[in-house]
Amino acid sequence: MAIPAKRDLDVARKAITDWLVAQRPDEGSLTVGELASPGGTGFSNETLLLDATWTKGGAARTESLVVRVKPTGYRVFLEDEFETQYRVIKALGESGQVKVAPILAYEADPAVLGAPFFVMPKIDGVAPADAPPYNQEGFLVDMTPAMRERLWLSAVEALSSVHRVDYQKLGLDFLSKPERGATGLDQQLKYYEEAFAWAAEDRPQRVAQAAWEWLSAHPLDQPPTELSWGDSRIGNMLFRDAEVQAVLDWEMVSLGGREMDLGWWLFLDRFHTDGYALKRLPGFGTREDTVVEWEHRTGLRATHLEFYEIFAGFRFAVVMIRLARMAEEWGMPSGDMETNNPVTHVLAGLLDIEPPGPLTIPS
């Protein structure tokens, strides 16, 4: 579910044009084409796409740009970490260790677009869509199984590249939230405990509550502190010719640990199959295949996957509560989406409890 567009794109186009002219005073005749917003994936950030054309030395040049704008209205997440995203992407891009779109500029002054924003080049590639699910429709369906396997292997390698990063050497210690716990995972558990209370507003959330109680009853002996991408899934990757071109969307980044990402990846795989009563497309690795590839590429052992998959389902359930509330705020029908959705059904299955009710699968 993408955030409905409210911005006047003509006003934004003029503001961005003026800003780019000020950023590039030595380049003449700069113009900006029509602004567009991508659809099909994502649910909390505003993204603007544009082509900027200017002349230099008598020759015209066009550059496709992506503008990510800090949310100013409805918040899906408990806390805004917009500048954190920028700092992480910048550090990763400069290190060359993870395929991310390089940061071209960051603007902290809200006077330009009403909120801070950062600018990146548009990467030539396409991301699998969330709606409709990529196992049902889209460019992945049109691929051969061999091409899908190549894409899947490239995606697991990109995921693994995040987990080979030494966050301290990259200066990402600022991700630590010691007020929430001694380790990165402890901090994430506390964050989502707070986020759950904030999102639920005392409304009953049977499945999510059962997940939190399970997590509380099964603490890990040695909680990790390692870089976690956060929203780790193929829908947040750009592909060209079945190869990853960029890893996107770092709004959930933390020091929660590498297995936290693997658990989210595996839960999202279940979500896009079991959650919509769909079969995995031939060529995509199974859960077991993914774990084997990840272990091989990282040199790590995945030892607490039940914990991390249930934690992933709990985190996603909290997000779904906020998305349901957002739909209501925007006057969009949500029904019982807050508690009865593909996420809570998959999570109920992992917990071996009754699902929250009959689920209508979108056609």
Secondary structure, DSSP 8 states (H G I E B T S, - for coil): ------S-HHHHHHHHHHHHHHH-TTSEEEEE---B---SS-SS-EEEEEEEEEEETTEEEEEEEEEEE---S--SSSS--HHHHHHHHHHHHHHTSS------EEE--TTTTSS-EEEEE--S-B---TTTTTTTSSTTTTS-HHHHHHHHHHHHHHHHHHHT--TTTTT-GGG--GGG-SSHHHHHHHHHHHHHHHHHTT---HHHHHHHHHHHHS--SS---B-B-SS-SGGGEEEETTEEEEE---TT-BSB-HHHHHHHHHHHHHHTTGGGT----TTS--HHHHHHHHHHHH------HHHHHHHHHHHHHHHHHHHHHHHHHTT---TTTTTSSHHHHHHHHHHTS--SS------
